[in-house]
Each structure stands twice: as structure tokens, then as C-alpha cells.
Amino acid sequence: MSKISKRPTILMPTAEEDRAITAAAKSDPDAQPLTPKQLKSMVPIRALRGRPKSEHKKLLVSVRYSQEVVEFFKSTGEGWQSRMDGVLRQYVARHSRST
């Protein structure tokens, strides 16, 4: 197996080249540097990934249901677990009022 790296070598610009690149970028009206306020408001992309955090956190539990119950809810399509949660919430609401 070859020990030669297949990655291209990245050559960093010299200080003079960097100044020329920066000057060219600043002279472009469509590419102005960000203001300190804009920089401060930036958020890392990984903070934006995924589902938004809910105010009502759910607990992860392991539960066993009868096969008929699981098959019924799964047959209702995507979101079956949320619908199952809704049915259980209704049950709790109905039974907590009467006690």
C-alpha cells in the first residue's frame, strides 16, 4: 500500500497575497465584511440541526404493548407513536378529573 497522501497540498497565501485578497474582497460591494453585531448573532450550524427543543420534554421508557395495539397504531401511518401518546394523554385527563 502506498504511503503517499492522495490529498492535495494546501498552500497558504503569503502575507502580501493575503493583503491583496483582503483588499479585493473589501472593494467588492456585494461582499462586505460582517459587522460585529452580525458576527455576534451567528450560531454554529450544529446548533440549528434537528428538531426544535420542546417545552414539554418526553421521557424515554421501555414498555410492552399487546401486538394488536401496536399493529393498530402502526397501521395509521407515520406519527403513530404521537397518536398513541395522544390517546394515553386523553385517558389520563379523563381519569385524573374524576378522582
N, C-alpha and C positions, 0 to 999 in steps of 0.2 A: 504494500500500500504506500502510495506516495505521501511524503511529508510536506509537500509544497502546498501552501494555502491556496485555495481556489477563490478566496475573497479578494476583490480588488483593493489595492492600496489607496488609502485616502490621504491626499496631500493637503495639508492645511495651508491657507494663504499666508504670505509674509505680512508683516505689519503694514508695509506700504500698499500691498494688494488689498488688505482688509480696509484701509482708509479709503482707497478708491472705490471699493464695493459699497461701503457705507455712504460715501458722498453720492454715488449714483442712485442708491436707494432713497436717500433723503430728497433728491431732486425730482423724484417721480411723485406727482401729485396724488396718484392712486395708491401709493404705498408709504404713507406717512407713519412714523413711529407711534406706538401706542402711548397714550398719556399715562401718568402714574395712576390716575383713577381707574383707567381701563385695565391696567396691569393688576391692580389690587382686586378688581372684581372677577378676575379669571379663576376658573375652577378646574382642577385636573379632570381629564376625560373619564377616568375610572370612577370618580365620584358621581358621574351622571349616568353610569351604566345601570342596567337592571330596573326593576320595578321600584316606583317611589315608596318610601317608608310609610307604613300605615300608622295612623294614630292608635288603632286598636290592634295591637300585636297578637298573633295567634301562637298557640303552643304546639310544638311537635310532639305527638304522642303515638304510641303503637296500640291499635285497637283491633279486635277481631269482630267482624260482622258476618252475618249469615250470607251464604253465596247468593241467595235470591235478592237481598237488599243491595249488595254491591253490583250485581248484574243489572238490576233495575236502574240504578243511578248512572252506571256507565252507559246504558243504552240511551240515555237522554243526551249524550254527546259531550263535547268539550265543556268544561266548567262543572262537571258532575260533583266534584268534591265541594265546591262552593254551594251548590244547590243542597247537598246533603247537610252542610253546615247551617244553611238557612232553615231547613226543616227542623233540625235539632234546636236552633235558637227559638223558633216558634213554640216548640214543645216546652222549652224552659220558661219562656214568657208566660204561656198559658198556665203552667203549673206553679209558677212562683207567685202569681197573683192570688191563686185560690188557697194558698197555705198561710 
